[in-house]
């Protein structure tokens, strides 16, 4: 069953959620900044956090002796424990500790490598097993958060709420969730077609703007894909829109692909039927359809034994509208 995020606002699609603000996700960036020159340069608040608290960097970097230096287990735990919506540390701490008891030992974490997945499972097991280690862990998180809480409670929360409202508005007017978010996460980019397909078949997608964002945030557990992104500004929103227009136009730039798309507007069709109509080998047709599907222009749905390819009319109409707007000024 798709995971439901408590108290988050649903978008136009039943299995798409816009979350924010989230203490846990921005806390994750605070922890990662202990080992990231890039993050400290991108966010002066993170640079001040470690400059103003001598010894905090060493405590963060030294807490886990092995494995990745980021605290991915904290974000995974927050997602599992439905603690992503917490905006004060005591509430987050209580929910996270309660959630530790119910984390499956073999929790599926599709977004991570085998090595990182093993590290995360090991850390969660240690926190579950040792009360003293668990106390030390959450005390460290509390100390890190106390150094950023004032800034986050004013500037950070306001920026996240504003961006979350923009995303909800974009979804309400017909944009797909993957047209809105931008991230440099390579794993997410590689798996985007798969995530889109799973979402179309019922898996949940959670979109989470973060005030303190790095290069990419993608977590995938138990039928729920969480995608984090920067609060950004008007320039980034506009760029995301135009990048999506370009991506779809590029998919249609091939004459054969455009002809297939035009043919599909007459109604659903199978790969075999398209192959016959255009005198193309089925593998060639499949490649063309893959490009169209990745651009969000068509979808593939099973109707009994028949796999039908259908035009995404909302996406097609939106592309025409966006392109007209861009060209007409």
BELJO-V361908 format. One record per residue. N is the residue number from 0. OMEGA is omega in degrees with one decimal (* if undefined). Layout:
N,OMEGA
N,OMEGA
This chain:
0,177.2
1,178.6
2,178.5
3,179.4
4,-175.2
5,172.4
6,176.6
7,-176.2
8,-179.8
9,177.3
10,-179.5
11,177.3
12,-174.5
13,-175.9
14,175.7
15,-177.1
16,173.3
17,-174.7
18,173.4
19,3.3
20,179.8
21,177.6
22,-174.6
23,-177.1
24,177.6
25,173.4
26,177.4
27,177.6
28,176.6
29,-179.7
30,-179.5
31,-178.1
32,177.4
33,-177.2
34,-175.5
35,174.9
36,-179.2
37,-178.3
38,-179.7
39,177.3
40,-178.6
41,-175.2
42,178.9
43,179.8
44,178.3
45,176.6
46,178.0
47,-179.5
48,-176.5
49,175.4
50,-175.1
51,-177.8
52,-179.4
53,178.1
54,-177.8
55,179.3
56,-179.2
57,178.6
58,179.6
59,-177.0
60,-176.4
61,-174.4
62,177.2
63,-174.6
64,-175.1
65,174.4
66,-178.1
67,-178.3
68,174.6
69,-175.4
70,-178.3
71,179.9
72,179.2
73,179.9
74,176.3
75,178.8
76,179.6
77,178.2
78,179.4
79,-174.5
80,-177.7
81,-179.0
82,-178.2
83,-177.6
84,-179.1
85,178.7
86,172.5
87,-170.4
88,179.4
89,178.9
90,177.7
91,-177.8
92,-178.5
93,-179.3
94,-177.4
95,179.7
96,177.6
97,-179.0
98,179.4
99,-175.6
100,-175.3
101,179.0
102,177.8
103,-180.0
104,179.8
105,-178.8
106,179.1
107,179.5
108,-170.3
109,-175.4
110,-172.9
111,173.4
112,178.2
113,-178.7
114,-179.4
115,178.0
116,178.6
117,178.7
118,-179.0
119,178.4
120,-179.1
121,-179.5
122,178.9
123,178.4
124,179.4
125,178.5
126,179.6
127,-173.1
128,-170.8
129,178.4
130,-178.0
131,178.5
132,179.0
133,178.3
134,179.5
135,-179.2
136,-177.2
137,173.1
138,177.1
139,178.1
140,179.6
141,-179.7
142,177.5
143,-176.9
144,-178.9
145,179.6
146,-177.5
147,-169.9
148,-178.4
149,178.7
150,-176.6
151,-177.5
152,178.8
153,-176.1
154,-174.1
155,-177.7
156,-179.6
157,-179.4
158,-179.6
159,-179.4
160,179.2
161,-179.4
162,178.4
163,178.3
164,178.3
165,-179.3
166,178.5
167,178.6
168,178.4
169,177.5
170,-178.4
171,-178.9
172,169.2
173,177.7
174,173.6
175,-176.1
176,-177.4
177,173.6
178,-172.1
179,-173.7
180,174.3
181,-178.8
182,176.9
183,-179.3
184,-176.2
185,-179.8
186,178.5
187,-178.9
188,-179.8
189,-174.5
190,-175.6
191,178.7
192,178.8
193,179.8
194,178.9
195,-178.8
196,178.9
197,178.6
198,179.2
199,179.6
200,168.8
201,178.1
202,-178.1
203,171.4
204,177.5
205,178.7
206,-172.9
207,172.4
208,-178.5
209,178.6
210,-178.2
211,-171.3
212,177.0
213,-176.6
214,-179.2
215,177.6
216,179.2
217,176.0
218,-177.1
219,177.9
220,169.6
221,175.8
222,179.2
223,177.6
224,177.5
225,-179.9
226,177.1
227,179.5
228,-175.8
229,177.2
230,173.7
231,-179.7
232,-176.7
233,-178.6
234,-179.3
235,177.8
236,179.7
237,-179.6
238,178.8
239,-179.9
240,-176.9
241,176.7
242,179.3
243,176.8
244,-179.7
245,-178.7
246,-179.2
247,177.3
248,178.2
249,178.8
250,-178.3
251,-174.4
252,177.9
253,-175.5
254,179.9
255,-179.6
256,178.2
257,179.1
258,177.4
259,178.9
260,179.8
261,178.4
262,-177.6
263,178.1
264,178.4
265,178.7
266,-179.5
267,179.8
268,177.6
269,177.9
270,-179.9
271,179.3
272,178.0
273,178.7
274,-179.7
275,-177.7
276,-174.3
277,179.5
278,179.7
279,174.1
280,-178.2
281,176.6
282,178.7
283,177.2
284,-179.5
285,178.1
286,178.5
287,-179.1
288,178.1
289,178.4
290,-179.9
291,180.0
292,179.4
293,177.2
294,178.2
295,-175.4
296,176.3
297,175.7
298,179.1
299,-178.5
300,-179.2
301,176.2
302,-171.3
303,178.9
304,-173.2
305,174.7
306,-174.8
307,176.7
308,-175.0
309,176.4
310,172.2
311,-172.6
312,179.0
313,179.6
314,179.1
315,179.8
316,179.5
317,177.5
318,179.0
319,-179.2
320,-178.5
321,-178.9
322,177.8
323,180.0
324,-178.3
325,-175.4
326,-176.0
327,176.8
328,*
